[in-house]
Amino acid sequence: MARRRNPFDEIEEMIERMSRQFEGMGRQLESGGMDWQTGGMSLDVADHGDELVVTADLPGFEKEDIDITLRDDRLRIAAEHEEETEEGGEEYIRQERSRRSMNRTVTLPDSVDESNVSAEYRNGVLTVTLPKADESDESHDIEVS
């Protein structure tokens, strides 16, 4: 017959796990790495004349975790990472899973040349370069009938 665990021990373990998670969030807030109002992603949009440059802080993610979508004048950046840690044998002593995700959508102030957009991810910082569309390409003559 399997020995039943004390429910108070389980509650204490859960509180310890939650405390560790909140401690990590507190450190991120103190260092400026997390912004509660923006869903966890710090983001800058700079206008360099002929191009827009969007910079996003994504510490702890891999390049493969990041998804960038450009639709009309909206740029969406999403990152998701899952991790599993196991210790012990078949009747495990510890087994943890974590999932982190962030996403942010920004409306761009100018039209961009979608065919020449580029992105680079280095040291936890994503830089998306969006060349502005040529103004002459956007205008269309409309015939009056």
Summary of the structure (lengths in Angstrom):
residues: 145
radius of gyration: 22.7
end to end distance: 87.9
largest distance: 87.9
contacts: 312
relative contact order: 0.16
helix: 26%
strand: 41%
